[in-house]
Amino acid sequence: MFKLGEKQTLTVVKKVEFGVYLAESVLKAEDKVLLPAKQVPADCECGDEITVFLYKDSRDRLIATTNEPKLMLGQVALLRVIQTGGIGAFLDWGLEKDLLLPFKEQIGHVALGDDVLVSLYIDKSERLCATMKVYESLRADSPYKKDDRVNGRVYELSDNFGAFVAVDNIYSALIPKKELYGEVHAGDDISARVVRVLDDGRLELGIREKAYIQMDKDADRLLELLKSYNGMLPFNDKASPELIKSETGMSKNEFKRAVGRLLKLGKIEIGVKTISLK
């Protein structure tokens, strides 16, 4: 049985001018697939075994290749958009026929030259296509543990859950909504800390440091913000959480800790409705 989208080792059962035909075995030669002549190894003979990848050509015919695809079924990879058209985007995946990323499988805006994180699936017409909905293809067996630093790509945002991340473009992770700070978009490459490893092996991440480290960073950021306001903020730690969040990117508690840190260092003073540099 031929396996579309996968590598398999097949046997040469017939040689022709334009290539060789491959089958599961000599005994199953009636069910065969072509390997084009330019990819046939030198001195190839009937009975030889060749490892190939199977996909469909521009005429939707099953064809074998010895070229190495950048993506196979069950995998996730970053592929570059090399063309856009009326049915979607086309991706470079290392083979002669470009890989279609249909509009319905896209997340966010996809433009020429973008590197998009995708997995492979077989559509209703038995053709290989790409999808940016990679959750089911990501692995849950990462080597990471609590407090490890990791890198990954945000591939989807959810109003209910937070930001879904592919760590190392392989492992499944989530930045919970409560842990999201600043501007985070689908397609962003981020550095994060493993907050915990869930029972199912997936990772929960945080993009802020531990509290005692983050407090110093927030204090430094507050100093820079004060300087941008010519030394005086038109609000203090009694302002609404919404105002503090929109102006500083911090929660009210984080803002109050940063203010307390700078007060202790003698770098600011608090007015009735202001915070000023000393």
VEXLUM-857133 format. One record per residue (C-alpha): x, y, z. Coordinates in steps of 0.05 Angstrom, whole numbers, padded with zeros to 5 digits, always signed. Layout:
N
XYZ...
//
This chain:
278
+00000+00000+00000+00028+00067-00020+00033+00120+00035+00019+00190+00010+00059+00243+00047+00108+00194+00078+00174+00161+00061+00175+00087+00044+00223+00038+00013+00198+00009-00053+00226-00040-00104+00243-00024-00176+00198-00068-00219+00205-00036-00288+00254+00009-00324+00231+00058-00378+00262+00115-00416+00231+00168-00371+00246+00134-00304+00232+00071-00264+00168+00043-00235+00167+00024-00162+00122-00024-00124+00118-00054-00055+00150-00116-00083+00162-00153-00148+00100-00195-00132+00057-00132-00130+00084-00100-00193+00014-00084-00221+00007-00029-00169+00065+00017-00184+00088+00090-00181+00138+00128-00225+00205+00155-00202+00226+00205-00256+00291+00191-00293+00329+00251-00265+00321+00222-00195+00338+00150-00210+00404+00128-00178+00461+00109-00225+00466+00035-00243+00395+00023-00217+00367-00046-00236+00301-00082-00228+00297-00112-00158+00335-00054-00126+00303-00020-00066+00297+00056-00064+00271+00100-00007+00225+00153-00034+00173+00205-00013+00104+00200-00046+00062+00260-00066+00020+00283-00125+00046+00322-00185+00012+00381-00220-00035+00333-00255-00055+00300-00189-00017+00236-00207+00018+00198-00151+00093+00205-00161+00156+00186-00123+00216+00230-00108+00283+00220-00075+00286+00294-00058+00280+00310+00016+00214+00345+00033+00216+00398+00087+00151+00370+00116+00118+00302+00121+00053+00277+00152+00055+00282+00227+00108+00336+00228+00107+00412+00237+00154+00459+00200+00166+00532+00182+00156+00541+00108+00163+00604+00065+00106+00633+00025+00131+00640-00047+00065+00656-00081-00006+00677-00065-00067+00666-00108-00142+00659-00112-00145+00594-00072-00092+00608-00019-00016+00612-00011+00037+00567-00040+00095+00544+00003+00166+00521-00013+00173+00451+00017+00233+00428-00023+00196+00393-00080+00181+00412-00152+00107+00423-00140+00095+00477-00087+00051+00461-00027-00018+00494-00023-00040+00529+00041-00115+00540+00029-00148+00603+00055-00191+00562+00103-00128+00533+00135-00095+00601+00147-00092+00638+00213-00085+00713+00207-00057+00750+00147-00009+00710+00103+00036+00748+00055+00090+00734+00004+00156+00721+00039+00125+00702+00106+00151+00641+00143+00090+00603+00168+00085+00545+00216+00046+00489+00184+00031+00415+00186+00010+00370+00129-00058+00338+00116-00093+00300+00060-00154+00337+00034-00220+00308+00008-00190+00302-00062-00132+00259-00035-00082+00315-00044-00029+00339+00005-00042+00409+00033-00015+00452+00089-00052+00478+00150-00033+00530+00202-00079+00494+00252-00022+00454+00280-00046+00439+00351-00060+00365+00338+00008+00355+00305+00050+00383+00362+00083+00335+00410+00072+00331+00485+00138+00297+00504+00185+00355+00510+00249+00349+00551+00235+00414+00588+00218+00422+00662+00193+00477+00708+00233+00543+00703+00270+00523+00639+00276+00578+00587+00247+00559+00519+00237+00591+00451+00177+00582+00407+00128+00612+00358+00058+00637+00375+00013+00603+00324-00056+00621+00350-00090+00669+00399-00153+00652+00438-00196+00701+00477-00213+00645+00525-00147+00610+00535-00089+00655+00516-00032+00644+00466-00017+00577+00436+00057+00566+00425+00099+00514+00387+00162+00508+00429+00222+00493+00383+00167+00488+00329+00155+00417+00357+00124+00417+00427+00055+00440+00449+00051+00498+00498+00004+00552+00522+00013+00621+00553-00050+00628+00594-00091+00691+00585-00071+00715+00655+00003+00710+00636-00002+00752+00572+00030+00821+00576+00045+00872+00523+00033+00860+00450+00033+00787+00430+00011+00767+00360+00003+00702+00321+00069+00691+00284+00112+00723+00339+00175+00686+00360+00181+00690+00435+00225+00671+00494+00188+00644+00555+00195+00607+00620+00163+00540+00634+00114+00553+00691+00094+00480+00696+00089+00415+00657+00017+00392+00653-00004+00321+00667-00013+00307+00592+00059+00331+00579+00040+00398+00548+00075+00460+00573+00047+00521+00608+00090+00582+00596+00100+00652+00625+00133+00710+00588+00149+00746+00653+00205+00728+00700+00196+00705+00772+00167+00761+00815+00232+00783+00849+00268+00788+00781+00208+00818+00746+00201+00872+00799+00269+00901+00782+00253+00899+00708+00186+00933+00719+00220+00986+00763+00270+01000+00707+00213+01004+00657+00175+01052+00702+00236+01097+00706+00240+01099+00630+00166+01115+00626+00175+01172+00675+00230+01201+00633+00186+01198+00571+00134+01239+00610+00187+01291+00627+00194+01265+00698+00121+01262+00719+00066+01211+00708-00004+01240+00708-00028+01182+00751-00004+01141+00811-00015+01072+00840-00086+01090+00860-00106+01095+00786-00153+01044+00755-00124+00976+00735-00146+00990+00663-00107+01056+00659-00045+01026+00690-00048+00966+00643-00057+01009+00580-00001+01058+00599+00051+01010+00629+00033+00939+00607+00033+00919+00680-00022+00895+00725-00040+00941+00783-00003+00895+00833+00059+00894+00790+00057+00969+00782+00050+00979+00857+00110+00933+00869+00152+00973+00819+00131+01038+00852+00148+01010+00920+00217+00989+00895+00232+01058+00868+00206+01091+00931+00252+01048+00973+00311+01068+00928+00292+01141+00937+00283+01153+00862+00211+01177+00860+00159+01213+00901+00084+01205+00899+00035+01263+00894-00040+01264+00902-00050+01243+00830+00021+01238+00803+00088+01202+00808+00150+01244+00798+00225+01233+00792+00266+01261+00849
//
